[in-house]
Every structure is written in structure tokens, then in C-alpha cells.
Amino acid sequence: MSRTNGAMTRRHALATIGIGIATLRAMPASAKATLGDDGLYHMDWYLESFLDVAEDLAGATAKGKRFAIMWGLKGCPSCKRMHEVHMLDAKIETYIRDNFEILHLNHIGAREVTDFDGRKRGEKAFGEAYGIRFTPTIQFFPETVAGLAGKNGQAREVARMPGLLEPTEFLAMFRYVREKGYETATFPEWLKKQA
């Protein structure tokens, strides 16, 4: 078959496949989402945690990173897209990995989580206490635990991403938190200033 009228030769097709495979191999090894036994997508750099959020926040700060909780759910199409599109974009994945500790929790899970006030709840009840209604939702927290025990639920957060944003805005939300944009503006206001 010749390459006339848009048709592709077998050699050209194999070369194209080879380029695609080489491109995949060139991606960072860490840029891989896997589906866990719990039905949630995981990145190999997500925080391995004893599920004590005060300890996790302090540990993130000690590493010069920010702490965030990502909520997922088995079968969630937006969670799948976030992990198969957003998190596989090298620019996005590298920025988040280098600047954040991400604790991934199951919206209907039962693992016991210790809150900032020392109260222990299953994942589902913990999420309900913070008003988590759907997935994906990402909660962003301040750099220290100071004063968090005396606050309730969402009042402990510095920002929240309720739902999946498009890739550019998704990355911008992480930049907003890392650069403490929340101290001077709402996310939409801050985003307008960045344009």
C-alpha cells in the first residue's frame, strides 16, 4: 500500500507506533497511575500515612511541602480522568509531587482517620465532618497545625477544589496554595491576576 490520498504504509505505521512507544518510555517513571484494590487510582508518590492528619501536615511542612487530602471513589469518572490525564501531564505531576504531600482517602472508606483535634473517625464519617459531598474533592491545609484543633471542618482549610478543574486551572489551584494566594484573594480573583 502506498502513502497516497492519506493512506499509510505498513512501514510508516510501524514507525509511528515506535515513536509512540519511545515517547511513553521517555515519560518520568513516577508518572504512573495504578488502580488499587480499593478501586481508587494511586500515584506511587502519594503519602503513605498512619492516617493521623496532624502528623501528616507536620511531616509535609518539615519537608518544605504543603499538605492536601484528595477524596476519591471507586468508579468515579472524574477521578479516573484526573489520574489518567491531569496527573500524567509531566508538568502537573512534577509540580504537585515536588510541592505537596497528598493523602488519598476513600469517600466511602472505613479506615480510621485521626483528625486535628484527636478525634478518630472512619474515612466516610471524617469526610462528612468536612462536608465532602462528591469526588474528586481536594482539601488544602495551612502550613502548621496551630489553631486547627479549635476549628471545625472546612474552617480548617485554606482552599478547596470541589470537583475536577481543567488541567490549566487544576495546576493553578496547586500554585495558588503553594504561593499562598489565599491570603490576598479568592481563587477566581487570583487566577484573573495571573492571566
Buried (B, 14 or more C-beta within 10 A) or exposed (E): EEEEEEEEEEEEEEEEEEEEEEEEEEEEEEBBBEEEEBBBBBBEBBBEBEBBBBEBBBBBBEEEBBBBBBBBBBEBEBBBBBBEBBBBBEEBBEBBBEBBBBBBBBBBBEBBBBBBEEEEBBBBBBBBBBEBEEBBBBBBBBBEBEEBBEEEEEEBBBBBBBEBBEBEBBBBBBBBBBEEBBEEEEBEEBBEEEE
